[in-house]
Amino acid sequence: MELTWYGRTCIRLRGRDAVVVADPYQSVVGPTGRGITGEIVTYSHPDDRPLPKAKGRLSRDGKTALPSSLEQAFVLDGPGEYEVRDVLLTGVRTYRDDARGADHGKQVAFSVELDGIHTIHLGEIGHLMTEEKLADIGPVDIACVPIGGTLSPQRTAELIAQLDPKIVVAMPLEDDSVEVNEALAKFFHEMGGAPATQPKLTVTISGLPAETTTVLLESRGKV
């Protein structure tokens, strides 16, 4: 499986059976999607920064316009268990704050099983997990986690400890932000490493590391 980051919380997972694209907001990848294609699209929450006069097919909740390159994709934006093109996806109700959504709203974290690898896309999560939520998510090989949001670097590291993945993909929520860059450095310090970017991540079940490894990918989605 190949994992690519396009900026903010936009991640593409390319597997043998399908391509899953998480959070392809037009404000990140542009109205045309920069040619990103995929069979399945997941949205953790509506786009906070929609383009002026954004056009295109809308997500199921009617709040986010898809980029034109993904208008034919199967779109998921709510909790539940799904099977699309032999890909298993579980949407788990989560929140963008530690007050059950009272401050920044609800969202959905999507667990995706692709090529036998379990990836959890945490959107802009703002809290630790309950035992019930961890049971809903199930085993985690790769965790895509936001950096620079409402969850501090220390709490983000605690969340990773709960999920116990083999690989952590950091998703900085802003480009060229001093605060986010500081949060990124603190998070990598908590995880015992230093941020060094790589273009993309290619993973197989047999190639998963023995100990948790944190990576930072180059953004492919400059608008």
RAUR-V758200 format. One record per pair of residues at least 12 apart in sequence whose ideal C-beta (glycine too) atoms are under 7 Angstrom apart, sorted by the first residue. I is the first residue (numbers start at 0). J is the second residue. D is the distance in Angstrom with one decimal. If there is no record, write none. Layout:
i=I j=J d=D
i=I j=J d=D
This chain:
i=0 j=12 d=6.1
i=0 j=13 d=6.7
i=0 j=14 d=4.9
i=0 j=113 d=5.5
i=0 j=114 d=4.4
i=0 j=116 d=5.3
i=0 j=202 d=5.3
i=1 j=13 d=4.3
i=1 j=199 d=6.0
i=1 j=201 d=5.1
i=2 j=168 d=6.6
i=2 j=199 d=6.5
i=2 j=200 d=4.3
i=2 j=202 d=6.8
i=3 j=199 d=4.7
i=3 j=216 d=6.9
i=3 j=219 d=5.8
i=4 j=168 d=6.9
i=4 j=170 d=6.6
i=4 j=216 d=4.0
i=4 j=218 d=6.0
i=4 j=219 d=6.7
i=5 j=27 d=6.0
i=5 j=28 d=5.6
i=5 j=218 d=6.4
i=5 j=219 d=4.9
i=5 j=220 d=3.1
i=6 j=27 d=4.8
i=6 j=174 d=6.9
i=6 j=218 d=4.3
i=6 j=220 d=4.2
i=6 j=221 d=6.9
i=7 j=22 d=6.9
i=7 j=27 d=5.1
i=7 j=170 d=6.8
i=7 j=172 d=5.7
i=8 j=21 d=6.8
i=8 j=22 d=4.3
i=8 j=43 d=6.4
i=8 j=122 d=5.7
i=8 j=123 d=6.2
i=8 j=145 d=6.0
i=8 j=170 d=5.3
i=9 j=21 d=6.6
i=9 j=22 d=4.8
i=9 j=23 d=5.4
i=9 j=24 d=6.6
i=9 j=27 d=4.8
i=9 j=28 d=6.2
i=9 j=220 d=5.8
i=10 j=120 d=6.0
i=10 j=143 d=5.3
i=11 j=35 d=6.3
i=11 j=37 d=6.5
i=12 j=111 d=6.2
i=12 j=113 d=5.5
i=12 j=118 d=6.1
i=14 j=113 d=3.8
i=14 j=114 d=4.4
i=15 j=114 d=5.7
i=16 j=84 d=5.8
i=16 j=85 d=4.8
i=16 j=86 d=6.1
i=17 j=38 d=4.5
i=17 j=39 d=5.9
i=17 j=84 d=4.3
i=17 j=86 d=5.0
i=18 j=36 d=6.7
i=18 j=37 d=3.8
i=18 j=38 d=5.8
i=19 j=37 d=6.1
i=19 j=39 d=4.6
i=19 j=41 d=6.7
i=19 j=86 d=6.5
i=19 j=111 d=5.5
i=19 j=113 d=6.4
i=20 j=35 d=6.0
i=20 j=37 d=4.1
i=20 j=40 d=5.2
i=20 j=69 d=6.3
i=21 j=41 d=4.9
i=21 j=109 d=6.5
i=21 j=120 d=4.5
i=22 j=42 d=6.0
i=22 j=43 d=5.7
i=22 j=122 d=6.9
i=23 j=35 d=6.1
i=23 j=40 d=6.2
i=23 j=66 d=5.7
i=23 j=69 d=5.8
i=24 j=46 d=4.3
i=24 j=63 d=6.8
i=25 j=46 d=7.0
i=25 j=49 d=6.8
i=25 j=50 d=5.0
i=25 j=53 d=5.4
i=25 j=64 d=5.8
i=25 j=66 d=5.4
i=26 j=46 d=5.9
i=26 j=48 d=4.4
i=26 j=49 d=6.3
i=26 j=50 d=5.7
i=26 j=222 d=6.9
i=27 j=220 d=5.1
i=27 j=222 d=6.5
i=28 j=66 d=5.5
i=28 j=220 d=4.6
i=28 j=222 d=6.9
i=29 j=66 d=6.6
i=29 j=222 d=5.0
i=30 j=50 d=6.5
i=30 j=55 d=6.9
i=30 j=66 d=6.1
i=30 j=67 d=6.4
i=31 j=66 d=6.0
i=31 j=67 d=5.1
i=31 j=68 d=5.9
i=32 j=66 d=3.0
i=32 j=67 d=6.1
i=32 j=68 d=3.3
i=32 j=69 d=5.5
i=33 j=220 d=6.2
i=34 j=68 d=5.7
i=35 j=66 d=7.0
i=35 j=68 d=5.5
i=35 j=69 d=6.5
i=36 j=68 d=5.6
i=36 j=69 d=6.9
i=37 j=69 d=6.1
i=37 j=72 d=5.5
i=38 j=72 d=5.9
i=38 j=73 d=6.4
i=38 j=84 d=5.4
i=39 j=72 d=6.0
i=39 j=73 d=5.1
i=39 j=83 d=5.2
i=39 j=84 d=6.9
i=39 j=86 d=6.3
i=40 j=65 d=6.6
i=40 j=69 d=5.5
i=40 j=72 d=4.4
i=40 j=74 d=4.7
i=41 j=75 d=4.9
i=41 j=88 d=6.9
i=41 j=109 d=4.5
i=41 j=120 d=6.8
i=42 j=58 d=5.3
i=42 j=63 d=5.7
i=42 j=76 d=4.1
i=43 j=106 d=4.7
i=43 j=107 d=5.4
i=43 j=108 d=6.7
i=43 j=109 d=6.9
i=43 j=120 d=6.8
i=43 j=122 d=2.7
i=43 j=123 d=6.7
i=44 j=95 d=6.6
i=44 j=104 d=6.5
i=44 j=106 d=4.1
i=44 j=122 d=6.1
i=44 j=123 d=6.7
i=45 j=60 d=6.7
i=45 j=62 d=3.7
i=45 j=63 d=5.0
i=46 j=63 d=4.7
i=49 j=64 d=6.9
i=55 j=67 d=5.9
i=55 j=70 d=6.2
i=56 j=70 d=4.5
i=58 j=74 d=5.4
i=58 j=76 d=4.9
i=59 j=74 d=5.8
i=59 j=76 d=5.1
i=59 j=77 d=6.7
i=60 j=76 d=5.4
i=75 j=88 d=6.3
i=75 j=90 d=6.2
i=76 j=107 d=6.7
i=77 j=90 d=5.9
i=77 j=107 d=6.3
i=78 j=90 d=4.4
i=78 j=91 d=6.2
i=78 j=92 d=4.6
i=78 j=107 d=5.7
i=86 j=111 d=6.6
i=86 j=112 d=6.8
i=86 j=113 d=5.7
i=87 j=112 d=4.2
i=88 j=109 d=5.8
i=88 j=110 d=6.9
i=88 j=111 d=5.3
i=89 j=110 d=4.4
i=89 j=135 d=6.6
i=89 j=136 d=7.0
i=90 j=107 d=4.5
i=90 j=109 d=5.3
i=91 j=107 d=6.7
i=91 j=108 d=4.8
i=91 j=110 d=6.8
i=91 j=132 d=5.9
i=91 j=135 d=4.8
i=91 j=136 d=5.8
i=92 j=105 d=6.7
i=92 j=107 d=6.4
i=93 j=106 d=5.5
i=93 j=107 d=6.7
i=93 j=108 d=4.6
i=93 j=124 d=5.2
i=94 j=106 d=6.4
i=94 j=125 d=5.9
i=94 j=126 d=5.9
i=95 j=123 d=5.0
i=95 j=124 d=7.0
i=95 j=125 d=4.8
i=95 j=149 d=6.4
i=96 j=125 d=4.2
i=96 j=149 d=5.2
i=97 j=125 d=5.6
i=97 j=126 d=4.4
i=103 j=125 d=6.3
i=103 j=149 d=6.1
i=106 j=122 d=4.7
i=106 j=123 d=6.3
i=106 j=124 d=6.9
i=107 j=122 d=6.8
i=108 j=120 d=6.5
i=108 j=121 d=5.0
i=108 j=122 d=5.8
i=108 j=124 d=6.2
i=110 j=136 d=5.1
i=110 j=137 d=6.4
i=115 j=204 d=5.1
i=116 j=140 d=4.9
i=116 j=141 d=6.5
i=116 j=202 d=6.0
i=116 j=204 d=6.1
i=117 j=137 d=6.7
i=117 j=138 d=5.3
i=117 j=139 d=5.6
i=117 j=140 d=4.8
i=118 j=140 d=6.6
i=118 j=141 d=4.3
i=118 j=143 d=6.7
i=119 j=136 d=5.8
i=119 j=139 d=5.0
i=119 j=142 d=5.1
i=119 j=143 d=6.9
i=119 j=162 d=6.5
i=120 j=143 d=4.7
i=121 j=142 d=6.6
i=121 j=143 d=6.1
i=121 j=144 d=5.2
i=121 j=145 d=6.3
i=122 j=145 d=6.9
i=123 j=145 d=4.9
i=123 j=148 d=4.9
i=123 j=172 d=6.8
i=124 j=145 d=6.6
i=124 j=150 d=6.5
i=125 j=148 d=6.3
i=125 j=149 d=3.8
i=125 j=150 d=5.3
i=127 j=154 d=6.7
i=127 j=157 d=6.0
i=127 j=158 d=5.4
i=127 j=161 d=6.3
i=128 j=158 d=6.7
i=128 j=161 d=5.1
i=133 j=161 d=6.3
i=139 j=162 d=4.6
i=139 j=163 d=6.7
i=139 j=164 d=4.4
i=140 j=164 d=6.0
i=140 j=165 d=5.2
i=140 j=166 d=6.8
i=140 j=207 d=5.9
i=141 j=164 d=5.7
i=141 j=165 d=7.0
i=141 j=166 d=4.6
i=141 j=168 d=6.4
i=141 j=202 d=6.8
i=142 j=159 d=6.2
i=142 j=162 d=5.1
i=142 j=164 d=4.1
i=142 j=167 d=5.3
i=143 j=168 d=4.5
i=143 j=170 d=5.8
i=144 j=158 d=6.9
i=144 j=159 d=6.6
i=144 j=167 d=6.1
i=144 j=169 d=6.4
i=144 j=170 d=6.4
i=145 j=170 d=5.1
i=145 j=172 d=5.5
i=146 j=169 d=5.1
i=146 j=170 d=6.3
i=146 j=171 d=4.9
i=146 j=172 d=6.6
i=146 j=179 d=6.6
i=146 j=182 d=5.3
i=146 j=183 d=5.1
i=146 j=186 d=5.5
i=147 j=171 d=5.6
i=147 j=172 d=4.4
i=147 j=173 d=5.8
i=147 j=176 d=6.7
i=147 j=178 d=6.5
i=147 j=179 d=3.4
i=147 j=182 d=4.6
i=148 j=172 d=5.4
i=152 j=182 d=5.2
i=152 j=185 d=3.8
i=152 j=186 d=4.0
i=152 j=189 d=5.6
i=153 j=189 d=6.1
i=155 j=186 d=5.6
i=156 j=186 d=6.5
i=156 j=189 d=3.8
i=156 j=190 d=6.1
i=164 j=211 d=6.3
i=165 j=207 d=4.3
i=165 j=208 d=5.4
i=165 j=211 d=6.3
i=165 j=212 d=7.0
i=166 j=202 d=6.8
i=166 j=207 d=7.0
i=166 j=208 d=6.7
i=166 j=212 d=5.4
i=166 j=214 d=6.5
i=167 j=190 d=6.7
i=167 j=211 d=6.4
i=167 j=213 d=4.3
i=168 j=200 d=6.8
i=168 j=214 d=5.7
i=168 j=216 d=6.5
i=169 j=183 d=6.4
i=169 j=186 d=6.5
i=169 j=213 d=6.4
i=169 j=215 d=5.1
i=171 j=183 d=5.5
i=187 j=213 d=6.2
i=190 j=213 d=4.4
i=192 j=213 d=5.5
i=194 j=215 d=4.6
i=195 j=215 d=6.7
i=196 j=215 d=5.1
i=196 j=216 d=6.5
i=196 j=217 d=4.9
i=197 j=214 d=6.4
i=197 j=216 d=6.2
i=197 j=217 d=6.9
i=198 j=217 d=5.2
i=199 j=216 d=6.3
i=200 j=214 d=6.0
i=200 j=216 d=6.4
